């Protein structure tokens, strides 16, 4: 097999693998989009999901407040560098 044929085969393998990856990404994107739409619908219409989302917001606000006081006490911590 000549050197030219080896390079041609490698090029074709690369094109095929890239094409297959692009095709897989297309299916993944559509499934991700569908999943996100489903989650958005549940957050909008399910009372338990709404309550959980509000609890998450409150917990995040409390965590941010605690992190600010932590950074006041330990300014050299790697978590406090901005």
C-alpha positions in Angstrom: 0.0 0.0 0.0 1.4 3.4 -1.0 1.8 6.3 1.4 -0.8 8.2 -0.6 -3.4 5.4 0.0 -2.6 5.4 3.8 -3.2 9.1 4.0 -6.4 8.8 2.0 -7.7 6.0 4.4 -6.8 8.1 7.4 -8.6 11.1 6.0 -11.7 9.0 5.2 -11.7 7.6 8.7 -11.5 11.1 10.2 -14.3 12.3 8.0 -16.5 9.4 8.9 -15.8 9.7 12.6 -16.5 13.4 12.5 -19.7 12.9 10.6 -20.8 10.2 13.1 -20.0 12.5 16.0 -22.0 15.4 14.3 -24.9 13.0 13.8 -24.8 11.9 17.4 -24.6 15.5 18.6 -27.7 16.3 16.6 -29.7 13.5 18.3 -28.3 14.5 21.7 -29.3 18.2 21.1 -32.9 17.2 20.2 -33.2 14.9 23.2 -31.8 17.6 25.5 -34.2 20.2 24.0 -37.1 17.8 24.6 -36.0 17.1 28.1 -35.6 20.8 28.9 -39.1 21.5 27.6 -40.5 18.7 29.7 -38.8 20.1 32.8 -40.0 23.7 32.1 -43.6 22.3 31.7 -43.3 20.5 35.0 -41.9 23.6 36.8 -44.7 25.6 35.4 -47.6 23.3 36.1 -46.6 21.0 39.1 -47.2 22.6 42.5 -44.6 20.3 44.2 -42.0 21.3 41.6 -42.8 25.0 42.1 -42.4 24.6 45.9 -39.1 22.8 45.4 -37.9 25.5 43.0 -38.7 28.2 45.6 -36.9 26.2 48.3 -33.9 26.0 46.1 -33.9 29.8 45.6 -34.1 30.3 49.3 -31.3 27.8 50.0 -29.1 29.5 47.4 -29.7 32.9 48.9 -28.8 31.6 52.3 -25.6 29.9 51.0 -24.5 33.1 49.2 -25.0 35.1 52.4 -23.0 32.6 54.4 -20.3 32.6 51.7 -20.0 36.4 52.0 -19.5 36.2 55.8 -17.0 33.3 55.3 -15.0 35.5 52.9 -15.0 38.3 55.5 -13.5 36.0 58.1 -11.1 34.2 55.7 -10.2 36.6 52.9 -7.2 34.4 51.7 -9.3 31.3 51.1 -9.3 30.1 47.5 -13.1 30.1 47.5 -13.1 33.9 48.0 -10.9 35.0 45.2 -12.8 37.0 42.6 
